[in-house]
Amino acid sequence: MQQQPAPDQNTRIVTALTGVALVGFIAVIYPSLVPALTVALAAFMALAILLKL
């Protein structure tokens, strides 16, 4: 019998993929926002690493 991954891990993966899809969609629709999205992504990653999310 295979062990199922923890539901918390699945939630993190789905949330991350949803966020990536949303950012990608916004970047395609509004190319002028790419620099702002890059800064926002860098700030989010810094917080995620700091808080170990």
C-alpha positions, -999 to +999 in steps of 0.1 A: +000+000+000+014+034-010+015+063+014-003+093+004+015+127+007+005+149+035-026+171+026-006+202+037+020+195+010-006+191-017-022+224-006+012+242-009+018+228-044-017+237-056-014+272-042+020+277-058+008+265-092-023+288-090-001+318-081+023+310-110-006+307-134-021+340-122+012+359-125+018+344-159-016+354-171-012+390-158+023+392-175+008+381-208-022+405-206-002+435-192+035+432-204+043+466-189+038+451-154+066+425-157+091+446-137+066+452-109+058+415-109+095+406-107+099+428-077+068+414-060+080+379-067+114+387-052+098+402-021+074+372-017+103+347-020+123+366+006+094+365+030+088+328+023+124+320+030+124+342+061+092+326+075+101+291+061+067+287+045 
